[in-house]
Every structure is written in structure tokens, then in C-alpha cells.
Amino acid sequence: MKVQINPKYSVAKEYIDSIPAIFDLEGQTIDKRRNVLKAFDTQWGKWIVKRYRKPSSFQRFVYTFIRKPKSERAFLYATKLVSLGIDSPEPIADIQVKEGSLFAYGYFVCEMTPDPCVIHYLEDEPDFDRKLAHEVAKFIAETHQKGVRHGDLNLTNIMFRPEGDKWHFSYIDTNRCRFRGKPLDLGESLKDLRRVTHVKPLYDYIITEYSKVRGLDAQSTLSLAHKRLQRFERWESLKKWYKRHFKSHGASSQSKKKA
């Protein structure tokens, strides 16, 4: 087992080391659709522990010898975001468990934030808050100007809280971040923004406000964003069709063989 710990939490090393053993027995489950997300009430505060699902055999090889696993990237990237002045819940630890000689499971541990995600305050409202949407667009623009692409930029991964007449924002799910060292160009920015929301009026508003913050022509940026989004949605639809068709075909073939 490989463990990396935030020096601030070195006193909790023994407990952190025990997390893989207690994970299925303790904690409150928040989500288990793809990865398992749990909340733990510890003597050092409330923690979130995310266990990423076990990768395929090929991915296990890659994560052992070629690429950092998701848990390690989440740990390192959250730290780097904070160093750039972009808030994210404080990372506590990265835990990597092997089976045999290959990587099997990764656990990312961070402080629990009491802040809600912004999606429920924008997408769930038929007449969304323009001021809040503007501030979200501004936060994303400032992130891109600092050379950071989130990689899974949607409103469930942006947390917020009011501070006076403004809002404070932070990012979660940071393992897909990319750090360019210079402001993102328009193409890469729109690639990051294409997942931000599926609500068209809200999407158009965020792109328009984003353009203004970065000093871009709003109309031409919005037009290009629509083209990029349509291309992306066609590709996603094709992938879903492919998986649905070939998975069902594979499952039926296996059933016939067994019969």
C-alpha cells in the first residue's frame, strides 16, 4: 500500500492507513453509482473519502507503471489549485492499494466542505439567478486565465457560499485538471466549458458572460461554442449507441454460448 499524507494531517497517519480496511464498514455513503463516496466523522474533523472503482486489467497496468492513478492526481491537483489561488477542499491523503504487483484501488481523502454545489441554484430554477450565473462565469474565466482546465467542468463540481454581496467558489473532482502555465486559448476553454450545463438558456448566458470577462466578442464566441457543443454531443451519442449496441450484442452472444 502506498500512502501520501498532507503534512498537516501527519498525526492522523494510523487512522489514514486503516481507511481501506474500514471503508466498507464505517462512514456514511453519499454516492455509489460509479465510485463510492463516503463521509467520515473523525477526531480531526469531517472527511470525505472517495474510493475510485477498480480499473480494468489494462488500466491497472497503466496506473502501476505509466500514469498516476486518479486518487493521486486528485490529491496533487487539489494542492496545486490552492497554490494558484483557486479554492478546493483541503486534500488530506492519497491511498493506493495493490493486488499482487498491480494497482487495484485508489482512495482520495479530503476535508468535507459545507458548501453546496451551484447546480441546484441555477439549473433547478426556471428563471435562474443572473448575478450568480455571472459570478460562476467569472470564476471559470479566472481559472482559465490562470492556465487551468478543470477537465470535468460541470455545475455539480463547483461549490459556493455567499460572502457579503458576492460568492466564494471552489472546485471538487479535480483529478482531470490540466495546468498549462499560461492562459488557455479559446479552443481549449470551450472544450472545458462544453459540459458546464445542458440547460441551453443558462449555457448561453454563461458563455456570453465568460466572453465579456475575458474580453472576447460574445456573439462569435457563442456561435463557436454552439458548433463545438453540437460536435461533442454527436460524439457522445455515438459512444452511447456503440456501448449499448455492442454490450447487448456481447451479452446475448455469451448467453447463447452458455446455452
DRENPA-3360 file (N, C-alpha, C; in nm, 2 decimals, always signed):
BEGIN
1 = MKVQINPK = +0.09/-0.12/+0.00/+0.00/+0.00/+0.00/+0.09/+0.12/+0.00 ~ +0.06/+0.22/-0.09/+0.13/+0.35/-0.09/+0.04/+0.46/-0.04 ~ +0.09/+0.54/+0.05/+0.01/+0.64/+0.11/+0.09/+0.78/+0.11 ~ +0.02/+0.88/+0.06/+0.07/+1.02/+0.07/-0.02/+1.10/+0.16 ~ +0.04/+1.17/+0.25/-0.04/+1.24/+0.35/+0.00/+1.39/+0.35 ~ -0.10/+1.48/+0.36/-0.08/+1.62/+0.38/-0.01/+1.63/+0.51 ~ +0.11/+1.70/+0.52/+0.18/+1.71/+0.65/+0.10/+1.76/+0.76 ~ +0.00/+1.84/+0.73/-0.09/+1.90/+0.84/-0.16/+1.78/+0.91;
9 = YSVAKEYI = -0.18/+1.67/+0.84/-0.25/+1.56/+0.90/-0.16/+1.44/+0.93 ~ -0.04/+1.46/+0.95/+0.06/+1.35/+0.98/+0.02/+1.28/+1.11 ~ -0.04/+1.36/+1.20/-0.08/+1.30/+1.33/-0.19/+1.19/+1.31 ~ -0.26/+1.20/+1.20/-0.37/+1.10/+1.17/-0.32/+0.98/+1.09 ~ -0.19/+0.96/+1.08/-0.14/+0.86/+0.99/-0.20/+0.72/+1.01 ~ -0.20/+0.68/+1.14/-0.25/+0.55/+1.17/-0.40/+0.53/+1.13 ~ -0.48/+0.63/+1.15/-0.62/+0.62/+1.10/-0.63/+0.62/+0.95 ~ -0.55/+0.71/+0.89/-0.55/+0.71/+0.74/-0.51/+0.57/+0.68;
17 = DSIPAIFD = -0.41/+0.51/+0.74/-0.36/+0.38/+0.69/-0.47/+0.28/+0.71 ~ -0.56/+0.30/+0.80/-0.67/+0.20/+0.82/-0.79/+0.21/+0.73 ~ -0.79/+0.32/+0.65/-0.91/+0.35/+0.58/-0.95/+0.24/+0.48 ~ -0.86/+0.18/+0.40/-0.91/+0.07/+0.32/-0.98/-0.05/+0.39 ~ -0.93/-0.07/+0.52/-0.99/-0.18/+0.59/-1.12/-0.15/+0.65 ~ -1.15/-0.02/+0.68/-1.27/+0.02/+0.75/-1.37/+0.08/+0.65 ~ -1.33/+0.10/+0.53/-1.41/+0.18/+0.43/-1.55/+0.11/+0.42 ~ -1.56/-0.02/+0.40/-1.69/-0.08/+0.38/-1.77/-0.09/+0.50;
25 = LEGQTIDK = -1.71/-0.07/+0.62/-1.78/-0.10/+0.75/-1.83/+0.03/+0.81 ~ -1.76/+0.14/+0.79/-1.79/+0.27/+0.85/-1.82/+0.38/+0.75 ~ -1.86/+0.49/+0.81/-1.88/+0.61/+0.73/-2.02/+0.61/+0.67 ~ -2.07/+0.73/+0.62/-2.20/+0.75/+0.57/-2.19/+0.75/+0.41 ~ -2.25/+0.67/+0.34/-2.25/+0.66/+0.20/-2.32/+0.78/+0.14 ~ -2.25/+0.86/+0.05/-2.31/+0.97/-0.02/-2.35/+0.94/-0.16 ~ -2.26/+0.86/-0.22/-2.29/+0.82/-0.36/-2.21/+0.69/-0.39 ~ -2.27/+0.60/-0.47/-2.21/+0.48/-0.50/-2.24/+0.44/-0.65;
33 = RRNVLKAF = -2.27/+0.53/-0.73/-2.31/+0.50/-0.87/-2.19/+0.45/-0.95 ~ -2.09/+0.52/-0.95/-1.97/+0.48/-1.02/-1.85/+0.45/-0.93 ~ -1.81/+0.56/-0.86/-1.72/+0.54/-0.75/-1.80/+0.55/-0.62 ~ -1.73/+0.51/-0.51/-1.80/+0.52/-0.38/-1.75/+0.64/-0.30 ~ -1.85/+0.72/-0.26/-1.81/+0.85/-0.18/-1.87/+0.83/-0.05 ~ -1.79/+0.85/+0.06/-1.84/+0.84/+0.19/-1.79/+0.96/+0.28 ~ -1.87/+0.99/+0.38/-1.84/+1.09/+0.48/-1.80/+1.02/+0.61 ~ -1.69/+1.06/+0.67/-1.64/+1.01/+0.79/-1.62/+1.12/+0.90;
41 = DTQWGKWI = -1.68/+1.10/+1.01/-1.67/+1.19/+1.12/-1.55/+1.15/+1.21 ~ -1.44/+1.22/+1.20/-1.31/+1.18/+1.27/-1.28/+1.28/+1.38 ~ -1.18/+1.25/+1.46/-1.15/+1.34/+1.57/-1.07/+1.46/+1.51 ~ -1.04/+1.46/+1.38/-0.97/+1.57/+1.32/-1.07/+1.65/+1.23 ~ -1.19/+1.62/+1.24/-1.30/+1.69/+1.16/-1.37/+1.59/+1.06 ~ -1.46/+1.65/+0.98/-1.54/+1.57/+0.89/-1.46/+1.55/+0.76 ~ -1.45/+1.43/+0.72/-1.37/+1.40/+0.60/-1.46/+1.34/+0.49 ~ -1.42/+1.36/+0.37/-1.48/+1.29/+0.25/-1.37/+1.19/+0.20;
49 = VKRYRKPS = -1.42/+1.06/+0.18/-1.33/+0.96/+0.13/-1.39/+0.91/+0.00 ~ -1.32/+0.92/-0.11/-1.37/+0.87/-0.24/-1.28/+0.75/-0.28 ~ -1.35/+0.63/-0.30/-1.28/+0.52/-0.35/-1.32/+0.50/-0.49 ~ -1.22/+0.51/-0.58/-1.25/+0.50/-0.72/-1.27/+0.35/-0.76 ~ -1.35/+0.33/-0.85/-1.39/+0.19/-0.89/-1.26/+0.12/-0.94 ~ -1.26/-0.01/-0.92/-1.14/-0.09/-0.97/-1.13/-0.08/-1.12 ~ -1.01/-0.04/-1.17/-0.99/-0.03/-1.31/-0.98/-0.16/-1.38 ~ -0.98/-0.16/-1.51/-0.96/-0.28/-1.59/-0.82/-0.33/-1.58;
57 = SFQRFVYT = -0.79/-0.45/-1.62/-0.66/-0.51/-1.62/-0.56/-0.42/-1.69 ~ -0.59/-0.37/-1.80/-0.50/-0.28/-1.88/-0.48/-0.15/-1.80 ~ -0.59/-0.09/-1.75/-0.57/+0.03/-1.67/-0.49/+0.01/-1.54 ~ -0.50/-0.11/-1.48/-0.42/-0.14/-1.36/-0.27/-0.14/-1.40 ~ -0.24/-0.19/-1.51/-0.10/-0.19/-1.56/-0.05/-0.05/-1.58 ~ -0.14/+0.03/-1.65/-0.10/+0.17/-1.68/-0.08/+0.25/-1.55 ~ -0.18/+0.23/-1.45/-0.17/+0.31/-1.32/-0.05/+0.26/-1.24 ~ +0.00/+0.14/-1.26/+0.11/+0.09/-1.19/+0.24/+0.14/-1.24;
65 = FIRKPKSE = +0.26/+0.14/-1.37/+0.39/+0.17/-1.43/+0.40/+0.30/-1.52 ~ +0.28/+0.35/-1.56/+0.29/+0.46/-1.66/+0.23/+0.59/-1.61 ~ +0.11/+0.59/-1.56/+0.04/+0.71/-1.53/-0.01/+0.71/-1.38 ~ -0.01/+0.83/-1.32/-0.06/+0.84/-1.18/-0.21/+0.80/-1.18 ~ -0.25/+0.72/-1.08/-0.39/+0.69/-1.07/-0.47/+0.81/-1.02 ~ -0.60/+0.80/-1.04/-0.69/+0.91/-1.02/-0.68/+0.97/-0.88 ~ -0.67/+0.88/-0.78/-0.66/+0.93/-0.64/-0.54/+1.02/-0.62 ~ -0.42/+0.98/-0.68/-0.30/+1.06/-0.66/-0.31/+1.19/-0.74;
73 = RAFLYATK = -0.37/+1.19/-0.85/-0.39/+1.31/-0.93/-0.49/+1.41/-0.85 ~ -0.59/+1.35/-0.80/-0.69/+1.44/-0.72/-0.61/+1.50/-0.60 ~ -0.53/+1.43/-0.53/-0.45/+1.48/-0.42/-0.35/+1.59/-0.46 ~ -0.28/+1.56/-0.57/-0.17/+1.66/-0.61/-0.24/+1.78/-0.67 ~ -0.34/+1.76/-0.75/-0.40/+1.87/-0.83/-0.48/+1.97/-0.73 ~ -0.54/+1.91/-0.63/-0.61/+2.00/-0.54/-0.51/+2.09/-0.47 ~ -0.39/+2.03/-0.43/-0.29/+2.11/-0.37/-0.24/+2.22/-0.46 ~ -0.22/+2.19/-0.59/-0.17/+2.28/-0.69/-0.28/+2.39/-0.71;
81 = LVSLGIDS = -0.40/+2.36/-0.72/-0.51/+2.46/-0.74/-0.50/+2.56/-0.63 ~ -0.49/+2.52/-0.50/-0.48/+2.61/-0.39/-0.36/+2.70/-0.40 ~ -0.25/+2.65/-0.45/-0.13/+2.73/-0.46/-0.15/+2.84/-0.57 ~ -0.24/+2.82/-0.66/-0.27/+2.92/-0.76/-0.38/+3.01/-0.72 ~ -0.43/+3.00/-0.60/-0.54/+3.08/-0.56/-0.67/+3.04/-0.60 ~ -0.69/+2.91/-0.64/-0.82/+2.86/-0.68/-0.86/+2.76/-0.57 ~ -0.97/+2.78/-0.50/-1.00/+2.70/-0.39/-1.05/+2.56/-0.42 ~ -1.02/+2.47/-0.33/-1.06/+2.33/-0.34/-1.06/+2.28/-0.20;
89 = PEPIADIQ = -1.15/+2.19/-0.16/-1.14/+2.13/-0.02/-1.00/+2.08/+0.00 ~ -0.95/+2.10/+0.12/-0.81/+2.07/+0.15/-0.78/+1.92/+0.14 ~ -0.69/+1.88/+0.06/-0.66/+1.74/+0.04/-0.59/+1.68/+0.17 ~ -0.62/+1.56/+0.21/-0.57/+1.50/+0.33/-0.47/+1.39/+0.29 ~ -0.52/+1.30/+0.20/-0.43/+1.18/+0.17/-0.47/+1.12/+0.04 ~ -0.37/+1.05/-0.01/-0.39/+0.96/-0.13/-0.35/+0.82/-0.09 ~ -0.44/+0.72/-0.10/-0.41/+0.59/-0.06/-0.42/+0.50/-0.18 ~ -0.31/+0.42/-0.21/-0.32/+0.33/-0.33/-0.29/+0.19/-0.28;
97 = VKEGSLFA = -0.39/+0.10/-0.32/-0.38/-0.04/-0.27/-0.35/-0.13/-0.39 ~ -0.26/-0.22/-0.38/-0.23/-0.31/-0.48/-0.28/-0.45/-0.46 ~ -0.31/-0.52/-0.56/-0.34/-0.67/-0.56/-0.24/-0.74/-0.64 ~ -0.16/-0.82/-0.57/-0.04/-0.87/-0.64/+0.06/-0.76/-0.66 ~ +0.10/-0.75/-0.78/+0.20/-0.64/-0.81/+0.14/-0.52/-0.88 ~ +0.00/-0.53/-0.91/-0.06/-0.42/-0.98/-0.16/-0.34/-0.89 ~ -0.17/-0.21/-0.93/-0.26/-0.12/-0.86/-0.40/-0.17/-0.87 ~ -0.48/-0.16/-0.77/-0.62/-0.21/-0.77/-0.72/-0.10/-0.73;
105 = YGYFVCEM = -0.70/-0.03/-0.61/-0.79/+0.07/-0.57/-0.72/+0.19/-0.52 ~ -0.78/+0.31/-0.55/-0.73/+0.44/-0.50/-0.83/+0.51/-0.42 ~ -0.79/+0.56/-0.31/-0.87/+0.64/-0.22/-0.82/+0.78/-0.21 ~ -0.91/+0.88/-0.23/-0.87/+1.02/-0.21/-0.95/+1.07/-0.09 ~ -0.87/+1.13/+0.00/-0.93/+1.18/+0.13/-0.91/+1.33/+0.13 ~ -1.02/+1.40/+0.16/-1.01/+1.55/+0.18/-1.11/+1.60/+0.28 ~ -1.09/+1.72/+0.32/-1.18/+1.78/+0.42/-1.32/+1.79/+0.35 ~ -1.43/+1.78/+0.44/-1.56/+1.80/+0.39/-1.60/+1.95/+0.38;
113 = TPDPCVIH = -1.65/+1.99/+0.27/-1.69/+2.13/+0.26/-1.84/+2.14/+0.29 ~ -1.88/+2.24/+0.37/-2.03/+2.25/+0.40/-2.10/+2.32/+0.28 ~ -2.02/+2.37/+0.19/-2.08/+2.45/+0.08/-2.16/+2.35/-0.02 ~ -2.27/+2.40/-0.07/-2.35/+2.32/-0.17/-2.29/+2.34/-0.31 ~ -2.33/+2.25/-0.40/-2.29/+2.27/-0.54/-2.39/+2.37/-0.60 ~ -2.34/+2.44/-0.70/-2.41/+2.55/-0.75/-2.53/+2.51/-0.85 ~ -2.52/+2.38/-0.89/-2.62/+2.34/-0.99/-2.77/+2.36/-0.94 ~ -2.79/+2.33/-0.81/-2.93/+2.33/-0.76/-2.98/+2.48/-0.76;
121 = YLEDEPDF = -2.89/+2.57/-0.76/-2.93/+2.71/-0.75/-2.94/+2.78/-0.89 ~ -2.91/+2.70/-0.99/-2.92/+2.75/-1.13/-3.00/+2.67/-1.22 ~ -2.97/+2.54/-1.23/-3.04/+2.45/-1.32/-3.18/+2.42/-1.27 ~ -3.20/+2.42/-1.14/-3.33/+2.38/-1.08/-3.43/+2.50/-1.08 ~ -3.38/+2.62/-1.12/-3.46/+2.74/-1.12/-3.50/+2.77/-1.27 ~ -3.63/+2.78/-1.30/-3.67/+2.81/-1.44/-3.62/+2.95/-1.48 ~ -3.62/+3.05/-1.38/-3.57/+3.18/-1.41/-3.44/+3.20/-1.33 ~ -3.33/+3.15/-1.38/-3.21/+3.14/-1.30/-3.15/+3.28/-1.26;
129 = DRKLAHEV = -3.08/+3.28/-1.15/-3.02/+3.40/-1.09/-2.91/+3.45/-1.18 ~ -2.93/+3.56/-1.25/-2.83/+3.61/-1.35/-2.70/+3.65/-1.28 ~ -2.72/+3.71/-1.16/-2.60/+3.76/-1.09/-2.51/+3.64/-1.05 ~ -2.57/+3.53/-1.00/-2.49/+3.41/-0.96/-2.43/+3.35/-1.08 ~ -2.51/+3.34/-1.19/-2.45/+3.28/-1.32/-2.33/+3.36/-1.37 ~ -2.34/+3.49/-1.36/-2.23/+3.58/-1.40/-2.11/+3.55/-1.32 ~ -2.13/+3.53/-1.18/-2.01/+3.51/-1.10/-1.95/+3.37/-1.12 ~ -2.03/+3.27/-1.16/-1.98/+3.14/-1.20/-1.90/+3.16/-1.32;
137 = AKFIAETH = -1.95/+3.23/-1.42/-1.87/+3.25/-1.55/-1.74/+3.32/-1.52 ~ -1.75/+3.42/-1.43/-1.63/+3.49/-1.39/-1.52/+3.40/-1.33 ~ -1.57/+3.32/-1.24/-1.48/+3.22/-1.17/-1.41/+3.13/-1.27 ~ -1.49/+3.08/-1.36/-1.44/+2.99/-1.47/-1.33/+3.06/-1.55 ~ -1.37/+3.18/-1.59/-1.28/+3.26/-1.67/-1.15/+3.29/-1.60 ~ -1.15/+3.32/-1.47/-1.03/+3.35/-1.40/-0.95/+3.22/-1.38 ~ -1.02/+3.10/-1.37/-0.94/+2.98/-1.37/-0.87/+2.95/-1.50 ~ -0.94/+2.98/-1.61/-0.87/+2.96/-1.74/-0.76/+3.06/-1.77;
145 = QKGVRHGD = -0.78/+3.18/-1.72/-0.67/+3.28/-1.73/-0.55/+3.24/-1.65 ~ -0.56/+3.16/-1.55/-0.45/+3.11/-1.47/-0.39/+2.98/-1.53 ~ -0.44/+2.95/-1.65/-0.39/+2.83/-1.72/-0.44/+2.70/-1.67 ~ -0.55/+2.69/-1.61/-0.60/+2.57/-1.55/-0.73/+2.53/-1.63 ~ -0.73/+2.40/-1.68/-0.85/+2.34/-1.73/-0.90/+2.23/-1.64 ~ -1.02/+2.25/-1.59/-1.08/+2.15/-1.49/-1.09/+2.01/-1.55 ~ -1.14/+2.00/-1.67/-1.15/+1.86/-1.73/-1.28/+1.79/-1.71 ~ -1.35/+1.83/-1.61/-1.49/+1.77/-1.58/-1.57/+1.89/-1.53;
153 = LNLTNIMF = -1.58/+1.99/-1.61/-1.63/+2.12/-1.56/-1.79/+2.12/-1.58 ~ -1.85/+2.08/-1.47/-2.00/+2.09/-1.47/-2.04/+2.15/-1.34 ~ -2.16/+2.20/-1.33/-2.21/+2.27/-1.21/-2.22/+2.19/-1.09 ~ -2.21/+2.06/-1.10/-2.20/+1.98/-0.97/-2.06/+1.98/-0.91 ~ -1.96/+2.02/-0.99/-1.83/+2.02/-0.94/-1.78/+2.16/-0.90 ~ -1.88/+2.26/-0.89/-1.85/+2.39/-0.84/-1.93/+2.41/-0.72 ~ -1.86/+2.43/-0.61/-1.92/+2.46/-0.48/-1.92/+2.61/-0.45 ~ -2.02/+2.66/-0.37/-2.02/+2.80/-0.35/-2.08/+2.83/-0.21;
161 = RPEGDKWH = -2.05/+2.95/-0.17/-2.12/+3.01/-0.05/-2.12/+3.16/-0.06 ~ -2.22/+3.22/+0.00/-2.23/+3.37/-0.01/-2.12/+3.43/+0.09 ~ -2.06/+3.54/+0.04/-1.97/+3.62/+0.13/-2.01/+3.77/+0.10 ~ -2.09/+3.82/+0.19/-2.14/+3.95/+0.17/-2.23/+3.96/+0.05 ~ -2.21/+4.05/-0.04/-2.29/+4.06/-0.16/-2.23/+3.98/-0.28 ~ -2.13/+3.90/-0.25/-2.06/+3.82/-0.35/-2.07/+3.67/-0.31 ~ -2.00/+3.58/-0.39/-2.00/+3.44/-0.36/-1.85/+3.40/-0.37 ~ -1.83/+3.29/-0.29/-1.69/+3.23/-0.29/-1.71/+3.09/-0.36;
169 = FSYIDTNR = -1.63/+3.06/-0.45/-1.64/+2.94/-0.53/-1.52/+2.85/-0.50 ~ -1.54/+2.72/-0.52/-1.43/+2.62/-0.51/-1.47/+2.50/-0.61 ~ -1.36/+2.43/-0.64/-1.38/+2.31/-0.73/-1.36/+2.18/-0.65 ~ -1.44/+2.08/-0.69/-1.42/+1.94/-0.65/-1.39/+1.85/-0.77 ~ -1.37/+1.72/-0.75/-1.34/+1.63/-0.86/-1.23/+1.69/-0.95 ~ -1.11/+1.70/-0.89/-1.00/+1.77/-0.96/-0.90/+1.68/-1.03 ~ -0.93/+1.55/-1.04/-0.83/+1.46/-1.09/-0.80/+1.47/-1.24 ~ -0.89/+1.54/-1.31/-0.87/+1.56/-1.46/-0.82/+1.70/-1.49;
177 = CRFRGKPL = -0.78/+1.77/-1.39/-0.72/+1.91/-1.42/-0.60/+1.90/-1.51 ~ -0.58/+2.01/-1.58/-0.46/+2.03/-1.66/-0.40/+2.17/-1.63 ~ -0.27/+2.17/-1.61/-0.21/+2.30/-1.58/-0.12/+2.34/-1.69 ~ -0.16/+2.45/-1.76/-0.08/+2.49/-1.88/+0.03/+2.59/-1.86 ~ +0.02/+2.66/-1.75/+0.13/+2.76/-1.72/+0.10/+2.89/-1.79 ~ +0.00/+2.90/-1.87/-0.04/+3.03/-1.94/-0.19/+3.02/-1.97 ~ -0.25/+3.14/-1.99/-0.40/+3.14/-2.02/-0.44/+3.04/-2.13 ~ -0.55/+2.97/-2.11/-0.60/+2.88/-2.21/-0.64/+2.96/-2.33;
185 = DLGESLKD = -0.62/+2.90/-2.45/-0.67/+2.96/-2.57/-0.82/+2.93/-2.58 ~ -0.88/+2.99/-2.68/-1.03/+2.98/-2.69/-1.07/+2.84/-2.71 ~ -1.00/+2.77/-2.80/-1.04/+2.63/-2.83/-1.04/+2.54/-2.70 ~ -0.94/+2.55/-2.62/-0.93/+2.47/-2.50/-1.03/+2.51/-2.40 ~ -1.05/+2.64/-2.39/-1.15/+2.70/-2.30/-1.29/+2.64/-2.33 ~ -1.33/+2.65/-2.46/-1.46/+2.60/-2.50/-1.47/+2.45/-2.48 ~ -1.36/+2.38/-2.50/-1.36/+2.23/-2.47/-1.39/+2.20/-2.32 ~ -1.34/+2.29/-2.24/-1.36/+2.27/-2.09/-1.51/+2.31/-2.06;
193 = LRRVTHVK = -1.56/+2.41/-2.13/-1.70/+2.46/-2.10/-1.81/+2.37/-2.15 ~ -1.78/+2.28/-2.24/-1.89/+2.21/-2.31/-1.98/+2.13/-2.22 ~ -1.93/+2.09/-2.10/-2.00/+2.01/-2.01/-2.07/+2.09/-1.90 ~ -2.05/+2.22/-1.90/-2.09/+2.31/-1.79/-2.24/+2.29/-1.75 ~ -2.33/+2.29/-1.85/-2.47/+2.27/-1.83/-2.54/+2.23/-1.96 ~ -2.65/+2.15/-1.94/-2.73/+2.11/-2.06/-2.85/+2.20/-2.07 ~ -2.87/+2.30/-1.99/-2.98/+2.39/-2.00/-2.94/+2.50/-2.09 ~ -3.00/+2.51/-2.21/-2.95/+2.60/-2.31/-2.95/+2.74/-2.28;
201 = PLYDYIIT = -3.06/+2.80/-2.22/-3.05/+2.94/-2.19/-2.94/+2.97/-2.08 ~ -2.92/+2.88/-1.99/-2.81/+2.90/-1.89/-2.68/+2.89/-1.95 ~ -2.66/+2.79/-2.04/-2.53/+2.77/-2.11/-2.50/+2.90/-2.19 ~ -2.60/+2.95/-2.27/-2.57/+3.07/-2.35/-2.53/+3.19/-2.26 ~ -2.60/+3.20/-2.15/-2.57/+3.31/-2.06/-2.43/+3.30/-2.00 ~ -2.39/+3.18/-1.96/-2.26/+3.16/-1.90/-2.15/+3.19/-2.01 ~ -2.17/+3.14/-2.13/-2.07/+3.16/-2.24/-2.06/+3.31/-2.27 ~ -2.18/+3.38/-2.27/-2.18/+3.52/-2.30/-2.10/+3.60/-2.19;
209 = EYSKVRGL = -2.13/+3.57/-2.07/-2.07/+3.64/-1.96/-1.92/+3.61/-1.95 ~ -1.89/+3.48/-1.98/-1.75/+3.44/-1.98/-1.67/+3.52/-2.09 ~ -1.73/+3.54/-2.20/-1.67/+3.61/-2.31/-1.64/+3.75/-2.27 ~ -1.73/+3.82/-2.20/-1.71/+3.95/-2.15/-1.60/+3.97/-2.06 ~ -1.59/+3.87/-1.96/-1.48/+3.87/-1.86/-1.34/+3.86/-1.93 ~ -1.34/+3.78/-2.03/-1.21/+3.76/-2.10/-1.18/+3.85/-2.22 ~ -1.27/+3.94/-2.24/-1.25/+4.04/-2.34/-1.27/+3.99/-2.48 ~ -1.36/+3.89/-2.50/-1.38/+3.83/-2.63/-1.51/+3.88/-2.69;
217 = DAQSTLSL = -1.53/+3.87/-2.82/-1.65/+3.90/-2.88/-1.76/+3.80/-2.84 ~ -1.86/+3.84/-2.78/-1.96/+3.75/-2.72/-2.04/+3.67/-2.83 ~ -2.08/+3.73/-2.94/-2.16/+3.67/-3.04/-2.08/+3.56/-3.11 ~ -1.95/+3.60/-3.15/-1.87/+3.50/-3.23/-1.83/+3.38/-3.13 ~ -1.80/+3.41/-3.01/-1.77/+3.31/-2.91/-1.88/+3.21/-2.89 ~ -2.00/+3.27/-2.88/-2.12/+3.19/-2.86/-2.15/+3.10/-2.98 ~ -2.13/+3.15/-3.10/-2.15/+3.08/-3.22/-2.05/+2.96/-3.23 ~ -1.93/+2.99/-3.20/-1.83/+2.88/-3.20/-1.85/+2.78/-3.09;
225 = AHKRLQRF = -1.90/+2.82/-2.97/-1.93/+2.73/-2.86/-2.04/+2.64/-2.90 ~ -2.15/+2.69/-2.98/-2.26/+2.60/-3.02/-2.21/+2.49/-3.12 ~ -2.12/+2.53/-3.21/-2.06/+2.44/-3.30/-1.98/+2.33/-3.23 ~ -1.90/+2.37/-3.14/-1.82/+2.27/-3.06/-1.91/+2.18/-2.98 ~ -2.02/+2.24/-2.92/-2.11/+2.16/-2.83/-2.18/+2.06/-2.92 ~ -2.23/+2.10/-3.03/-2.30/+2.01/-3.12/-2.22/+1.89/-3.16 ~ -2.09/+1.92/-3.19/-2.00/+1.81/-3.23/-1.97/+1.72/-3.12 ~ -1.96/+1.77/-3.00/-1.93/+1.70/-2.88/-2.05/+1.61/-2.85;
233 = ERWESLKK = -2.18/+1.66/-2.86/-2.30/+1.59/-2.82/-2.32/+1.48/-2.93 ~ -2.29/+1.50/-3.05/-2.30/+1.39/-3.15/-2.20/+1.28/-3.12 ~ -2.08/+1.31/-3.08/-1.98/+1.21/-3.05/-2.03/+1.13/-2.92 ~ -2.08/+1.20/-2.82/-2.13/+1.13/-2.70/-2.25/+1.04/-2.73 ~ -2.33/+1.08/-2.82/-2.45/+1.00/-2.86/-2.40/+0.87/-2.93 ~ -2.30/+0.89/-3.02/-2.24/+0.78/-3.09/-2.18/+0.68/-3.00 ~ -2.11/+0.73/-2.90/-2.04/+0.64/-2.80/-2.15/+0.56/-2.72 ~ -2.25/+0.63/-2.68/-2.36/+0.56/-2.61/-2.43/+0.45/-2.69;
241 = WYKRHFKS = -2.45/+0.49/-2.82/-2.51/+0.39/-2.91/-2.42/+0.27/-2.92 ~ -2.29/+0.30/-2.94/-2.19/+0.19/-2.96/-2.19/+0.10/-2.84 ~ -2.18/+0.16/-2.72/-2.17/+0.08/-2.60/-2.30/+0.00/-2.58 ~ -2.41/+0.06/-2.60/-2.54/-0.01/-2.58/-2.56/-0.12/-2.68 ~ -2.52/-0.10/-2.81/-2.53/-0.20/-2.91/-2.44/-0.32/-2.89 ~ -2.31/-0.29/-2.87/-2.21/-0.39/-2.86/-2.21/-0.46/-2.73 ~ -2.25/-0.39/-2.62/-2.26/-0.46/-2.49/-2.38/-0.56/-2.49 ~ -2.49/-0.51/-2.55/-2.61/-0.60/-2.56/-2.58/-0.72/-2.65;
249 = HGASSQSK = -2.51/-0.69/-2.76/-2.47/-0.80/-2.85/-2.38/-0.90/-2.79 ~ -2.28/-0.84/-2.71/-2.18/-0.93/-2.64/-2.25/-1.01/-2.54 ~ -2.35/-0.95/-2.46/-2.42/-1.03/-2.36/-2.50/-1.14/-2.41 ~ -2.57/-1.11/-2.53/-2.65/-1.21/-2.59/-2.57/-1.33/-2.65 ~ -2.45/-1.29/-2.70/-2.36/-1.40/-2.75/-2.31/-1.49/-2.64 ~ -2.28/-1.43/-2.52/-2.24/-1.51/-2.41/-2.35/-1.60/-2.36 ~ -2.47/-1.55/-2.36/-2.58/-1.63/-2.32/-2.60/-1.75/-2.41 ~ -2.59/-1.73/-2.54/-2.60/-1.84/-2.64/-2.49/-1.94/-2.62;
257 = KKA = -2.37/-1.90/-2.59/-2.26/-1.99/-2.56/-2.29/-2.08/-2.44 ~ -2.34/-2.01/-2.34/-2.37/-2.09/-2.21/-2.48/-2.19/-2.24 ~ -2.58/-2.15/-2.32/-2.69/-2.23/-2.35/-2.64/-2.35/-2.43;
% end
